[in-house]
Amino acid sequence: MDGTLISTFTDPKLQCPWGVHVTQAGQVFVCGHTSHTVIQVDHEGKKKLAEIDGVKYPISVWVNTNIEQIIVGTDEIVVLELQ
């Protein structure tokens, strides 16, 4: 709460990060708006765990672990199954 930087994550596949969701379990999902990707980063923010390519201009992401789905906002709503 004091503004201390904990970690910084960079990846060439993550262009124009936009929209972040953290699940109750600590999973972190980030939209790459101009890279057309949604990536999962480890809870420490140090490495990429998974990547979804081909989501056109994602701006928001929400993960429902109860039903194993990722909902991504673009110019439409896209629902994807977690695997």
N, C-alpha and C positions, 0 to 999 in steps of 0.2 A: 504494500500500500504506500510505500515511500518513493516509488518510481525507480527502484534499483533495476537495472537491466540484468535479466537472468540468462538469456541466450539470444542469438541471432542465427537465423537459418537462411541460406542462399542456395539456389540451384538454378542452373541455366534453363531448365525446363519450366521454371516458375516465373512467368513474365507478367508484370502488373498484378501482384497479389491483391485480391479483393474478396472479401467475405471469408470469415473464419468461424468454424464451429468446434467446440470442445465438448465431447460427450462426458457423461457422468463418470465413465471409467478413465477419463483423461486422454482419450484419442483426440488428435488435433487434425482437422481437415481444412484445407485452404484452396480457394479458387485461384487459378491462374488465368485472369481475364483475357489477355492477348495471346497466351500460349494455348488456350482452349483445353486446359487440364484442370483436374481436381486432384490434389495430392494429399496423402496422409503422412504426417510427420510424427515421429516418436514424441512421447510426453515431455521429454527434456528439450525438444526443439533442435536436435542435433543431426538427425538423419531422416531421409525419406523412406517410408515403409511400403507405400503403394502409390499407384498413379492411374488415373482414368484419363485417357486421351480422347479427343474428338467431341468434347462438350463445347458447343459454340458460344463464346463470350460469357462464361459463367460469372455471376456477380454475387450469388449467395448459395450457401450449402447448409443442409441440416441433415443429421444422421439419426435414424430411429433404430437403435440396436434391438429393440423388442421384436420388430418384424423384419430386421435385416435389410433395410432400405436406405438409400441416400437420395435426398430430394435436392435438386439443383435448380436455382432460378437463373434463367437466361432471358431471352425475349419470350419464353414460354416456361412451363414447369416440366422438368424432366425427372422421372422416378427411375432409379436404378437399383438392382438387387446387389446386396453385399455378398461376396463369396469368400 
